[in-house]
Amino acid sequence: MTPQEKAKELVLHFYETVKNKYPSTSAMPLAKQCALIAVNEILEQLNHLPTEGYGMQYIGIIEHWERVKTEIEKP
């Protein structure tokens, strides 16, 4: 899944949750905020993994999630 597709999937997942739970709010900004929290948690965990022997593999995964984050942050 591309970073663009993953970003869209995450935001839409949170959008549906926010919209259903709080129908009177503007759901999209909250959905993006929730998706960013989730991606930041993923990145934080990835940054704590041991890199010995796996450094290059993790770099690709971290770059993927950084691109997802960038896509979510777009207006």
Contacts in CASP RR format, 6 or more apart in sequence:
PFRMAT RR
TARGET T0000
AUTHOR 0000-0000-0000
METHOD contacts of the structure
MODEL  1
MTPQEKAKELVLHFYETVKNKYPSTSAMPLAKQCALIAVNEILEQLNHLP
TEGYGMQYIGIIEHWERVKTEIEKP
1 9 0 8 1.000
3 64 0 8 1.000
3 67 0 8 1.000
3 68 0 8 1.000
3 70 0 8 1.000
3 71 0 8 1.000
4 71 0 8 1.000
6 64 0 8 1.000
6 68 0 8 1.000
6 71 0 8 1.000
7 35 0 8 1.000
7 68 0 8 1.000
7 69 0 8 1.000
7 71 0 8 1.000
7 72 0 8 1.000
8 71 0 8 1.000
10 35 0 8 1.000
10 38 0 8 1.000
10 39 0 8 1.000
10 68 0 8 1.000
10 72 0 8 1.000
11 28 0 8 1.000
11 31 0 8 1.000
11 32 0 8 1.000
11 35 0 8 1.000
11 72 0 8 1.000
12 31 0 8 1.000
13 35 0 8 1.000
14 30 0 8 1.000
14 31 0 8 1.000
14 32 0 8 1.000
14 34 0 8 1.000
14 35 0 8 1.000
14 38 0 8 1.000
15 27 0 8 1.000
15 28 0 8 1.000
15 31 0 8 1.000
17 31 0 8 1.000
17 34 0 8 1.000
18 25 0 8 1.000
18 27 0 8 1.000
18 30 0 8 1.000
18 31 0 8 1.000
18 34 0 8 1.000
19 27 0 8 1.000
19 31 0 8 1.000
22 30 0 8 1.000
32 72 0 8 1.000
32 73 0 8 1.000
35 72 0 8 1.000
36 69 0 8 1.000
36 72 0 8 1.000
36 73 0 8 1.000
39 65 0 8 1.000
39 68 0 8 1.000
39 69 0 8 1.000
39 72 0 8 1.000
40 69 0 8 1.000
42 65 0 8 1.000
43 62 0 8 1.000
43 65 0 8 1.000
43 66 0 8 1.000
43 69 0 8 1.000
46 58 0 8 1.000
46 61 0 8 1.000
46 62 0 8 1.000
46 65 0 8 1.000
47 62 0 8 1.000
49 58 0 8 1.000
51 58 0 8 1.000
END
